[in-house]
Structure formats: C-alpha cells, structure tokens
Amino acid sequence: MAGEKKNVKRVRLTRSLLLNGEHAEAGSIHEVSRAVAQLLIGAGSAEAHLEEGEEPEAAPTTVNRMEHVSERDPRTKQVAPAPPKVKK
C-alpha cells in the first residue's frame, strides 16, 4: 500500500474537464496517477493539492558539470575566391 501511495498525487482542478470519462468540476480535488497529475499541472488545468501540514515535494537538485573550455576552435583561414564559371 505504501508503494501505491507514491504513484498517486492529489490535485485540485482549475477548470472543468473530463476525468476518467466523467465530468469533473473546477475546484474539485481528485487523486490521480503522477503522470496524469503532471500532465494536468503542466497544461494549467490543475494545481497540486496539499493537506494541512503537508510540505510540497522538493524538486531534485541539478548540478551543472560542464567543464571550462581550455582550447578554442582553430583560427579560420582566408581562402581565395573560386574562379568565375562564366566565360567572357
């Protein structure tokens, strides 16, 4: 049961829509899978619902591991233009 709770999320709908084939009113609270919750939140159709005393989930931290550039691209060489193809 504990593993099942991790895969669901409570959301509050910000607009009316069809959920599981049934009409759901704006402002109603539903328990949906994490994937559906993120889809609804990303589309602006829902907000994450927190019970009193609950803390919002912390987003994973991102570390930028890009290295500092030590060498630049080689310098460009100027070349002569191609000879004209039109005969005079």
Secondary structure, 3 states (H helix, E strand, C coil): CHHHHHCEEEEEECCCEEECCEEECCCCEEEEEHHHHHHHHHCCCEEECCCCCCCCCCCCCCCCCCCCCCCCCCCCCCCCCCCCCCCC
